[in-house]
Amino acid sequence: MAEKIVEEKDNTWVIVGVCIAAIILLVVLLKKDETRHLESGAVAELQQETFSKIEKRHTQNTSTPEQISGK
């Protein structure tokens, strides 16, 4: 008797392609969400405040030559 060979359709590459597309979409969406806080200017304001405090600390800790020599 002649047996019919039924070939199943292999969906492996379709599944892999969908997974890759989903990962790319997820990365793009998360990156957009991650950089949203930069648009508000809060980071620049915080950096400016931090650098001004560091500069203030550096100027307060400097000694004059008279203080170093003990006069």
C-alpha positions as CSV (number, residue, x, y, z in Angstrom):
1,M,0.0,0.0,0.0
2,A,1.1,3.4,-0.7
3,E,1.5,5.5,2.4
4,K,1.1,9.2,2.2
5,I,3.8,11.2,3.9
6,V,2.3,14.2,5.6
7,E,4.8,16.9,6.1
8,E,4.1,19.2,8.9
9,K,4.8,22.9,8.3
10,D,7.8,24.0,10.2
11,N,7.1,27.2,12.0
12,T,10.4,27.5,13.8
13,W,11.7,30.4,11.7
14,V,8.4,32.3,12.0
15,I,8.5,32.0,15.8
16,V,12.2,33.1,15.8
17,G,11.4,36.1,13.6
18,V,8.4,37.1,15.8
19,C,10.6,36.8,19.0
20,I,13.3,39.0,17.4
21,A,10.8,41.6,16.3
22,A,9.2,41.6,19.8
23,I,12.6,42.1,21.5
24,I,13.6,44.9,19.2
25,L,10.2,46.6,19.8
26,L,10.6,46.2,23.6
27,V,14.1,47.7,23.5
28,V,13.0,50.7,21.5
29,L,10.0,51.3,23.9
30,L,12.2,50.9,27.0
31,K,14.9,53.2,25.6
32,K,12.3,55.9,24.9
33,D,10.9,55.6,28.4
34,E,14.5,55.7,29.9
35,T,15.4,59.0,28.2
36,R,12.1,60.7,28.9
37,H,13.4,62.2,32.2
38,L,16.2,64.0,30.2
39,E,13.7,66.2,28.5
40,S,12.5,67.8,31.7
41,G,15.8,69.5,32.5
42,A,15.9,68.1,36.0
43,V,19.1,66.3,35.3
44,A,20.9,69.4,34.2
45,E,19.6,71.3,37.2
46,L,20.8,68.6,39.6
47,Q,24.2,68.5,37.9
48,Q,24.5,72.3,38.2
49,E,23.6,72.1,41.9
50,T,26.0,69.3,42.5
51,F,28.9,71.0,40.8
52,S,28.3,74.2,42.6
53,K,28.4,72.4,46.0
54,I,31.6,70.6,45.0
55,E,33.2,74.0,44.0
56,K,32.1,75.5,47.2
57,R,33.6,72.7,49.2
58,H,36.9,73.1,47.3
59,T,37.1,76.8,48.0
60,Q,36.4,76.3,51.7
61,N,39.2,73.8,52.1
62,T,41.9,75.9,50.6
63,S,44.5,77.3,53.0
64,T,46.4,80.5,52.5
65,P,50.2,80.5,52.7
66,E,50.1,82.2,56.1
67,Q,47.9,79.5,57.5
68,I,50.2,76.8,56.1
69,S,53.3,78.5,57.7
70,G,51.6,78.8,61.0
71,K,51.6,82.6,61.3
